[in-house]
C-alpha cells in the first residue's frame, strides 16, 4: 500500500506540473483539466479505498502548497474523492475510453459539489464552483484527458498497483 501511495503522489506531482506548465500554455476558456484528479481516481480504482484516500490526502496537500487555494481545500476534496472512487475497485471492467471518462466526470462533479458545500459553510473564502460555466468546461476536459491518462498509467501498473 505504501508503494502505491508513493507512486500516486509522484505521478500526481508530475500531473500538477503538466497541468500548470504545459497545458497551462493552451487554456480553453482559461480552464485547465484536473489531471491530478484523474490520477487519484485511477489509483483508487486500482488499489481500493484506503490507498485512494491516503494518496488523495497527500497529493491534495502537495497541490495546496503549490496553488493559491486555501490550505487544506484540495487535501479535503481529493481525500473524499479518493475514498469514494476506491469503492469502485473491481466493481466493473475498466475499458479504454468510456469508463475512465465516466469516472473522471463523476469525480469532477463530486469535486464541484464538495466545494459548493464548503462554500456554503465558509462563504467567500472558497469560491462557488457553479457561478461561472468553468466547471462544465473542466468536466469536458477531464473526460477528454481521462482515457489518455488511464492508458498511460496502465503501463506503470506493475509498480503502481498494490498486492491487495
Protein Blocks (a to p, Z undefined) as FASTA:
>chain_A
ZZmmmmmmmmmmmmmmmmmmmmmmmcghhiacdfklmmmmmmmmmnojklmmmmmmmmmm
mmmmmmmbdehjlmmmmmmmmmmmmmmgokaccdfklmmmmmmmmmmmmmmmmmmmmmmm
nommlccfklpmmlmmmmmmmmmmmmmmmmmmmmmmmmmpcfZZ
